[in-house]
């Protein structure tokens, strides 16, 4: 690659990608010059760190009333730092409870940022910096970059010498060459064969040096840890064991091959491709060189079977100043209580990183009902009674001393759980909360969606900043199936990354006892939970269509076809074991054919929207509302899709919506993979689909909440058990639509 200038290592990074399912804190990004870098935790992001310090001071300021702290933080962070906040107090309250972030006060809207290597920043034209200059705020460009470090740390030169990034960099510095010319990492002793010269300072030119090649093998663990392969230890281990005992390898506590390893990586071009043709040796001690029987030649054959015990490394938390070493968790155990074993992976492998993200539909506070009349009554009394002579409500002091059992008895409070009433009364009164209180004894995620569902179903029209929707007239043909359909003209969606996992995505499994089991994940921050005052978030505006299916019709359909539906979902239900896909199986267990019906309906509508208004499914997203008391789906434009062009809401008219659904159901009857698809007993990942494949029902992975699983066309349009079978005209069946004989 030709050396261009000192900021060549910077590259744009979309804010939507930064908080996507495949990228974020702890993910490995391929740069535009082919090297790999690891995104650091948010405590290393300058604008997040600085904002966190300021908000901490506001939270600890006793002269600032709790209900005024958010507005104070908003003024200070936005005006003085140029960081806009995401206004969604409901979301903040949820995160405080779900993640245990008791002092979380704000969400910072991520601007369009740049990914930058340390010591190599030059963003003078950054629009954020220009904006701050207009506000007379002095900020440096690197305050608005996402820091990252090289990972893996191992690089080799053209001669095969294998060293860490830090060792190569130290050699470069000692050779008295400008540090900016080290990007991308280069061999300080090997000039480029072309003989090109590069500028190294005033009136000074030096040869361009050859780039180093970064290795692409790493170790990952199911608990989210990430490690470089300790090649010197690997060399000694394989020499002494000849590769035996891969199942129980104490690789990270093994002794290095010698005190001063000088490793060489070589590839035998005469052998077939594969790790068996890659050889590793130490030029200093002779391990792997084949000079003696005790030091045979060592290649990487069978390295994919290497499963060393996890050392708990978290290199995304590495200090950017030292760049070497890695923070680690002392203990790392699997679900059975045994030592967790790592596995070899390519940095570009799809099992290296899974971001656990959560999205929130903005609901105006005045639309969030749910506080009991008794709670509202007592709150009004408290606000009058605890008024000080200065006209200020002394909430923190009085609440701590006066909101107790005696107060409830004095006010004759009627409640079944007096302890919980006191706790919620304090939370409402002290913190100024006026949202639906989430019951910690139930699934917080389901309760959170129920709030949104109630707003969409109980209000026929909402017109607030951030949420605008109206109910459309439903035709006689659709009335038996839908209670309401809403045209959502304005929608604000906020997303945050909760944590990250590797090997397999995190699953939330709700057991028969109602308790939630969540896979272990690593936080995106490295400070204690109570020290987190702000989190980065992505705010997106779009449009959508909300469908509410008729509960009475669904119940009648389930009862009428109970045996047929039970037979269709038999192979999809959990078998008692814990394995991939069990979270969805639990949802199917709790909701039965209702889940398959609503989820498949959502996919068919998204696929039809591709034809009717030109949105690819990658530009759409679904939000499922499926529970005993919920039966709906919101289809909306996804993050980063520039989705306020009117395409969806244009379809949400009485005549167009019926035509949209009619065509969607017709296409559902015909798949190019039929009859194999229609008659399938299980297909897709984990065999969690029935009559659904890429040709008929699957959408872009980013559009689906359940990874394109839990789908079945038959429960919608089969002429015997299909929920919408009568929509086509009763007993006329599929033949009038040109279906083939096997459908019948």
Secondary structure, 3 states (H helix, E strand, C coil): CCCCCCCCCCEEECHHHHCECCECCCCEEECCCCCEEEECCHHHCHHHHHHHHHHHHHHCCCCCCHHHHHHHHHHHHHHHHCCCECCCHHHHHHHHHHHCCCCCCEEEECCCEEEEECCCCCCCCCHHHHHHHHCCCCCCHHHHEEEEEECCCEEECCCCEEEEHHHHHHHHHHCCCCHHHHCCCEEEEEECCCCCEEEEECCEEEECEEECEECCEEEECCCCCEECCCHHHHHHHHHHHCCCCCCCECHHHCCCCCCCCCEEEEECCCCCCCHHHEEEEECCCCCCCCCECCECCEECCCHHHCCEECCCEEHHHCCCCCCCCCEECCCCECCCCCECECEEEECCCCCCCEEEEEEEECCCHHHCCCCCHHHHHHHHHHHHHCECCCCCECHHHHHHHHCCHHHHHHCCCCCCCHHHHHHHHHHHHHHCCCCCCCCCCCCHHHHHHHHHHHHHHHCCEEEECCEEEEECCCCHHHHCCEEEEEEEEEEEEEEEEEEEECCCCCCEEECCCCCEEECCCEECCCCCHHHCCEEEEEEEEEEEEEEEECHHHHHHHHHHCHHHHHHHCHHHCCCCCCCCCHHHHHHHHHHCHHHHHHHHHHHHHHHHHHHHCCCCHHHEEEEEEEECCEEEEEEEECCCCCCCCCHHHHHCCHHHHHHHHHHHHHHHCCCCCCCCCCCCCCECHHHCECCCCCCCCCCCHHHCCCCCCCCCCHHHHCCCCCCCHHHHCHHHCCHHHCCCHHHC
